[in-house]
Amino acid sequence: MTSVLLPITSVEVFRVAIPMAGDGFRNAYANNTAQHSIVLRIRSGDHIGLGNVDPLPGYSAETIDQSLAALRKVLAPALIGRDAGNPRQIAALMDAALAGYMEAKAAVDMACCDLLAWALAIPVHQLLGGAVTRRLRLNGWIGIIPPEQAAREALQWQAAGFQSAKIKLGGGIQADRERVRAVRQAVGPDMQLRGDANAGYGVDDSIALGRLLEPYQLQLLEQPVAAHDLAGLAKVRQAIGIPIMADEAITDHQSLIDAIRADCADIVKFKIMKQGGLLKCRHMMETASAAGLKIVIGHGFGLNINTMAEIMLAATSADVLDGLESVGPLKMRDDVTTDRLDLSAGSLDLPNGPGLGLELDEEKVERYRGD
């Protein structure tokens, strides 16, 4: 059997700024009214692959400008002539060329996987080993807003068909409790609710918060303490009756091993852009599964390309919880692909077309250019 050789002939890097729906979104780090994203297009002859990452203040190790510079000045030149059909070799090349910059590398990895899957005429989830889930459920998002507004938004998510929702925390533990209580009273007992503190509290306040929230049957409490404080996260986990999910604490594979050894989480959160690409993220998912951990996949904001990549990734593991947090397109007024993902009903069937199944809309790329 002849191997597929796909030498990279061009790498295009775009910065786009897509307005968010409504008044934007507030979390513990920032109040966002537009999503500034990186879109990558790699060509090998007639074959095209797309990558996309959606940096956010407070989450990303590098600024979007730093990631753009890394792509344009270091990674893109190094990729020309390399084989996009060998994403693992591409990953090793990038790691040798530049330490860190996981988001920039994730955009390249995603584009190479998309290109290879298009060339093979298979979906990206098949490239990753195959799907075990054919219908994916999504998770609603509620920001740091007054309890009455939070309750109204939760009812809207529920009425649309969503069976779970995340509530952002970080406005003080009493205010957090009131927001969660209002949502639980509004939606009743059947909707799964998650709380996300974005590493905003110390250990004592996190324990107090967890105890305040115990009556409201949360599915999980996400990263209440600082990312580096694994011992503190373990103390919180031992002290409260809500499963703990590690998010900011999980970056590279070693950080996942450290979290497993610290016995500080029941669930881990993965994002393709934070973990450095589809292949690295899929490898970490296997480690988490082997350790008996459940998994949540998703980034809070973002565009169709990154979202579809996470949907396809999530479909490849039975340990991924229902309720993908890959609902960024619902928070955007527009996108840069020719087709927009319809996530409005809270679930979707897994696509089976080649690659990620998306193409760039040239006019919209130019309209939203943020350089």
Order of alpha helices (4+ residues) and beta strands (2+ residues): beta-beta-beta-beta-beta-alpha-alpha-alpha-alpha-alpha-beta-beta-alpha-beta-alpha-beta-alpha-beta-alpha-beta-alpha-beta-alpha-alpha-beta-alpha-beta-alpha
